């Protein structure tokens, strides 16, 4: 095995450990809201510090690897992908913290309405995050494509939640604050799904060098 291969393997392990912390953070944040369990929010805030430390460590490891090894072609694409995935995972952690903040505000009041679509959306996003990380571990383009296909469903769920809550707020203006908290939670979940999509796109880039971002924009 090349020395570079061993270092790349260690780099991937660091990133996967960070990904595991992000998954836990998102799960704690959403379960705290759904179960009305404030104690779980503390776990999210503790994990944020761990995620932030990992973010810096992975970035530093990538810079050192680029400086010492001068990788080419596929190795270089992989390191670039790791840097970008690292940033997306850190932002997922931030979104989990945002869910926790909005959840704490919401849980300070009686339940506005039974949560039906938010749990479905949270599960879809969880699956996207796990699938994106699996695609990275296996460098599996088909798995990455499956993540991309899930993005529209998450967007549609966010829009449905927004419209449902808008109707509730119009009928009962006194419920606007609680409704907005839930809308923000749905928005946070959508952003986590977007970051999972970014990771899938980075996996495809690492594999074949094709940049598929902004797929809806016509190419010259």
Secondary structure as the mmCIF struct_conf table of DSSP 4:
data_model
#
loop_
_struct_conf.conf_type_id
_struct_conf.id
_struct_conf.beg_label_comp_id
_struct_conf.beg_label_asym_id
_struct_conf.beg_label_seq_id
_struct_conf.end_label_comp_id
_struct_conf.end_label_asym_id
_struct_conf.end_label_seq_id
HELX_RH_AL_P HELX_RH_AL_P1 UNK A 3 UNK A 35
TURN_TY1_P TURN_TY1_P1 UNK A 36 UNK A 36
TURN_TY1_P TURN_TY1_P2 UNK A 38 UNK A 38
HELX_RH_AL_P HELX_RH_AL_P2 UNK A 39 UNK A 69
HELX_RH_AL_P HELX_RH_AL_P3 UNK A 73 UNK A 107
TURN_TY1_P TURN_TY1_P3 UNK A 108 UNK A 108
BEND BEND1 UNK A 109 UNK A 109
BEND BEND2 UNK A 112 UNK A 113
HELX_RH_AL_P HELX_RH_AL_P4 UNK A 117 UNK A 138
TURN_TY1_P TURN_TY1_P4 UNK A 139 UNK A 139
HELX_RH_AL_P HELX_RH_AL_P5 UNK A 141 UNK A 171
HELX_RH_3T_P HELX_RH_3T_P1 UNK A 173 UNK A 175
HELX_RH_AL_P HELX_RH_AL_P6 UNK A 176 UNK A 208
BEND BEND3 UNK A 213 UNK A 214
TURN_TY1_P TURN_TY1_P5 UNK A 215 UNK A 216
BEND BEND4 UNK A 217 UNK A 217
HELX_LH_PP_P HELX_LH_PP_P1 UNK A 218 UNK A 219
#
